[in-house]
Every structure is written in C-alpha cells, then in structure tokens.
Amino acid sequence: MDVFEAVSKRRSIRKYKDTPVEDEKLQNILEVARIAPSAANRQEWKFIVVKNKETREKLVEAANGQAFVGEAPVTIVACSTESERVMPCGQYAYTVDISIAVSFMILEATALGLGTCWLGAFDEEKVRNILNIPERIRVPAMFTVGYADESPHQRPRKHLDEVVSSEKYVTW
Ligand SMILES: Cc1cc2nc3c(=O)[nH]c(=O)nc-3n(C[C@H](O)[C@H](O)[C@H](O)COP(=O)(O)O)c2cc1C
C-alpha cells in the first residue's frame, strides 16, 4: 500500500474486533514514530502502549466516556517530554512533533490492515494519573488501534478549490 492509498483508506474506527494486535505490527507502528521528523530532531517524546484491559477501562472515563477506547485492544498514548520550546514561526514544537508522529503511526497501522481513531477528547490530568505520567509531561494525543469491526464510508471533505490558492492567500 503506498502513502496515498493509506491516506485514502484511513477512517476513524470506533468499533473493534476482540482480535489482539500482533506484536510485530505494533513494533512497526512504533518504529515509524521513532524515525518521524521533529523540530531540530529533538525527539522529545514517549509513547505508552496500553493493552491491559483494566487500564483501558480507566482510559474510557478519562476519554469522556468514549466506550470504544475500552473495546480497542490497544491504545497508544503520545507524551511530550518538553513542552516549552517555541519555534521561530511562533508555534510550540511539541504539538507539531507529536501530531507528525501520531499521523505516521496511524498511516502505518492503516497499511498493516488495522483501524485507528485519534483521540483529542480526553482529560489530560486523568490520563496522567492513570498512567503514572509526571506533571511536567504533556499528553497532546492518544489513539486506539485494533482490527476494525465496521467499514465507514469516507467522511465529507471540502473541495480542493476551497482550501488551495495560488501565490497569495485568498479570503473566500
Ligand atoms: C485532533 C483530532 C482529535 C480527535 N478526537 C476524537 C475523539 O476524541 N473521539 C473520536 O471519536 N474521534 C476523534 N477524532 C476523529 C475525527 O472526528 C475524525 O477524524 C473526523 O470526523 C473525520 O473522519 P475520518 O477520520 O473517518 O476521516 C479526532 C481527530 C483529530 C484529528
């Protein structure tokens, strides 16, 4: 599967089979995070792989009651180990770095035949407490991984001519 195909086929999956995710596939998913780019190549990140059923149930509550978090066999929690650095462009590096790593992992999971769902609706403090994450560590994202038990259609997107302009910014 090439990158375009993985991007096109990916869907947010919120219904999972019980089937466990093979360790080899999980290793591949984590490897793409390891080799993902980051600002100044600082790699200020840690990824927590959660498979334990009790812990996943606790994460449901931390994720605003989203039940599929407990049903997916794996949740990967992306932590930033340095959250102060601002790039010359004015943006915090950590949110960008973590988003790249998580995007790469989600696409790799898609290429391996797995479903994922990015999670932004969660209480960071509760996730920290459940997973023993120190206060200074930020948690910008987590995502579920497992074999999909649904095949959603592609969700609607804006047309390219609504989001692309040539040479200058255009206010539509
Ligand atoms: C930053 C971010 C946060 C998200 N948070 C959640 C979430 O907490 N729960 C959820 O079910 N989906 C979440 N999603 C999934 C989006 O709802 C989904 O990507 C969007 O509706 C488009 O659907 P698709 O992913 O199937 O193309 C999130 C996606 C992103 C990129």
PDBQT file of the ligand as one rigid body, heavy atoms in Angstrom, charges set to zero:
ROOT
HETATM    1  C1  LIG A 201      -7.016  16.124  16.633  1.00  0.00    +0.000 C 
HETATM    2  C2  LIG A 201      -8.150  15.133  16.490  1.00  0.00    +0.000 A 
HETATM    3  C3  LIG A 201      -8.897  14.785  17.613  1.00  0.00    +0.000 A 
HETATM    4  C4  LIG A 201      -9.923  13.831  17.515  1.00  0.00    +0.000 A 
HETATM    5  N1  LIG A 201     -10.577  13.418  18.646  1.00  0.00    +0.000 NA
HETATM    6  C5  LIG A 201     -11.503  12.443  18.550  1.00  0.00    +0.000 A 
HETATM    7  C6  LIG A 201     -12.100  11.903  19.706  1.00  0.00    +0.000 A 
HETATM    8  O1  LIG A 201     -11.779  12.238  20.852  1.00  0.00    +0.000 OA
HETATM    9  N2  LIG A 201     -13.045  10.943  19.536  1.00  0.00    +0.000 N 
HETATM   10  C7  LIG A 201     -13.420  10.491  18.313  1.00  0.00    +0.000 A 
HETATM   11  O2  LIG A 201     -14.283   9.616  18.243  1.00  0.00    +0.000 OA
HETATM   12  N3  LIG A 201     -12.845  10.967  17.184  1.00  0.00    +0.000 NA
HETATM   13  C8  LIG A 201     -11.899  11.917  17.274  1.00  0.00    +0.000 A 
HETATM   14  N4  LIG A 201     -11.268  12.370  16.144  1.00  0.00    +0.000 N 
HETATM   15  C9  LIG A 201     -11.640  11.832  14.826  1.00  0.00    +0.000 C 
HETATM   16  C10 LIG A 201     -12.373  12.858  13.946  1.00  0.00    +0.000 C 
HETATM   17  O3  LIG A 201     -13.691  13.019  14.433  1.00  0.00    +0.000 OA
HETATM   18  C11 LIG A 201     -12.356  12.344  12.500  1.00  0.00    +0.000 C 
HETATM   19  O4  LIG A 201     -11.017  12.317  12.061  1.00  0.00    +0.000 OA
HETATM   20  C12 LIG A 201     -13.171  13.200  11.545  1.00  0.00    +0.000 C 
HETATM   21  O5  LIG A 201     -14.534  13.183  11.885  1.00  0.00    +0.000 OA
HETATM   22  C13 LIG A 201     -13.051  12.720  10.099  1.00  0.00    +0.000 C 
HETATM   23  O6  LIG A 201     -13.388  11.345   9.992  1.00  0.00    +0.000 OA
HETATM   24  P1  LIG A 201     -12.338  10.274   9.452  1.00  0.00    +0.000 P 
HETATM   25  O7  LIG A 201     -11.183  10.253  10.401  1.00  0.00    +0.000 OA
HETATM   26  O8  LIG A 201     -13.054   8.951   9.430  1.00  0.00    +0.000 OA
HETATM   27  O9  LIG A 201     -11.912  10.690   8.077  1.00  0.00    +0.000 OA
HETATM   28  C14 LIG A 201     -10.238  13.281  16.241  1.00  0.00    +0.000 A 
HETATM   29  C15 LIG A 201      -9.462  13.623  15.136  1.00  0.00    +0.000 A 
HETATM   30  C16 LIG A 201      -8.425  14.514  15.251  1.00  0.00    +0.000 A 
HETATM   31  C17 LIG A 201      -7.563  14.817  14.042  1.00  0.00    +0.000 C 
ENDROOT
TORSDOF 0
